[in-house]
Amino acid sequence: MSEQLELFIGHPPGDEPGKTKIADATASSSWNVNFNNGNVNTNNRQNANRVRPLAATGNIIYDILLSSIFEASEDCARQKRTSTDCVEFYNDYQSALVRLWYSIIYGEYVPDFSKVFIRTYPVYREVFAAAFIDRVVHHWIALRIEPILEERFREQGNVSKNCRKGEGCLSAVHYLNNMIVEVSENYTADAYIFKDDLFSFFMSISKSLVWEMLNIFVRDNYKGDDIECLLYLLAVTIFHCPQNKCMRRSPVSMWDKLPSNKSLFHNDPDRGVAIGNLPSQLIANFLASVYDYFVMEILGFMYYVRFVDDFCIVVKSPEEILPKVHLLDDFLKEQLLLRLHPRKLYLQHYKKGVLFVGAFILPGRIYVSNRVVGNTYNAVRKFNKIAENGFAEAYVEKFVSTMNSYYGLMKHFATYNIRRKIAAMLLPEWWEYVYIEGHFEKFVLKNKYNHRKQLIKHIKKHGSKKYLTAWDC
């Protein structure tokens, strides 16, 4: 384990050994984050909580089952078995997983090289893709931490709509629409929508702060006997700096077009989590849930919804929210080391409509956003180029999953003509492999080209049930 990681886990710089740092403990704010449960209170602002130092030794430290690593591998590979990284990994996956297990139980796990590239649409964004072996670790962590996080989100009223099973963009849109209907008394009274987001959210997250909070949250809520291993892997993952161990998959010149506050390469080592990794999503959602609690329980805004860093509050009048905007920003700065976006604050009467996570909400109707439609057109153009070059069959599963992600959202709105027009743009090569179900609702891969179904059919026909557990899921 690195010197920096041991330092942060043992005692953050500037604090007494064995005690954790409380963010801005001397600030004059009237609230404080309670790290025992992630809530906000005004009690005992000078508290300090102990953190157990970790160090690698020659003996087994974390006695976890090898089968748990294989379970995480299966969870990681689900729906990704045809990806290049997954195929390459499974050429020798048993040996790789055993080596990973040994590195973990002896406290010697070190993340491998990541791939980093720039996404150009809809905005320039730096994305890190962890090595497949590290994604197995990420899923091992997620399998244990997601249930206790989910319990927390449910207790808060399910206002967090991202990175959760059963939730998503559509859920967030309908939740906001229902809030507008309720506050406006079915469009018969005034209601105003306040919208903003957290400025440079992923790049601004303090690793030492989120580790401190997660460490205590997990100790208080996780009941498994592998808790020490879970905390160990969480710490390694949180404090890992992928920008120091990565391979660029985009030209270096592309980073010149990216603002410095949007890249880990320009960040303080203690700031920022990698966009594209599963733990980053879980960490971000947990940290933002503390803000959710403050908004709803401390300030009393019960008509509130959040999707990643975007949030909306519905109120009866501007006077309810405007005097408290500075309290929102002060809390973020003093307690979570974040801030509101200064140029994205939006406050309008509900009749003006609001754009939120891919949809434009107006009284009595919801439209899909122009961005979603534009992204779909761009995807079709990209896949048509692939078909022109003769690679349609190789990319057909990716084609189906991508198109269905867009159609799955659009079919819930009045977009029949748009979906029909998009389907008409596809080259004939694609129709050899797929067809559309319903009223232009879903792309389906023809059975003779669905290799996974063919394999399952072959196994069932020959009675080899022992192979079904890995594929028939």
C-alpha angles and dihedrals in degrees: 000000000000123000090241093053093049089049094052094045095045100042126334115237113283097020132102115269112272095017129099127230121254110216111248094342092172096050118119094236120130097227140055137193114250103217092197091073106003092247128129123247144150096237130117100342092185097059118134126198127205123241122198113238116232130209135168117248137175092260132077107274104173112040100199127154120261087222089066089062091051089048090054090048091055091048090050094049095048110119090000103076094115095050116111094239092050094047092049092047094050092055087082103004099139094059091042093052093048090051089049091050091052092049090052100046091049092047093243102115113139122178116247128231117301128210116235128193141160122252110208102189134101086355134348108274136170113229127189121202112198121219112270092248089057091048087059088058090047091055091046087057094043094051088060104035101040095071094055092043090049090053089053093049091050091051088054092055100263092278091144107083105177134087093009131116111255093016133089145118095319092048091051092050094050092044091055092044091052090050091053091050092049098045092044090048092239093321095307098106137043119277131170130203120218113195133177140135140225110269114246087340104180093040093049099052112121109227095202091049095048091045091052092051096043093046093059094036091054093045090052098044112024114087102183121117089232092066095120091054090047091053091046093053091043090055094047091048096046096048096041112114105211091184088070094052111037146106118230115231094183127061113273089236090069090069088063088071092051118089111245091240089060097059133073089213089073096038133104106258089243093053130076139024125228116265108227100041124107096227090054090059092048093046093048093048092049093049092047090051087068087058089047090057092049093050095048106031103030102033094029101231101148097170095074136129133177135195111188102305098342117092140172132202121194117207139170095241141003089249090069094061111023097070089051101048091093089053090057091051094043092052092050092049099043102037108024100024090235134109143205119266104259095209103042101062109131128184120170142146111266091245089068090061130228133241111223130166099330101327138085111220120207129166107292097353141063126204129196112249122256089239093061091048091047092049090052092052090049091050091052091051091050094050092046089057089051090052092048089057092052100252100112095116093050092053101035096106090050088047092053095047093047096047092045091052089060096038090046089062099037096049089069090063135053094280105121094121092046092051091047091049092049092050090051089057093062118105118246090249091074094055090062088069105029143035134192124248124213122346096341090302107128141015115226127195112232112249097241090059096042098098094183092056090046091053093049090048090051093049093048091048092054095042097239096146094163090076096051098080093069097046109023097076 
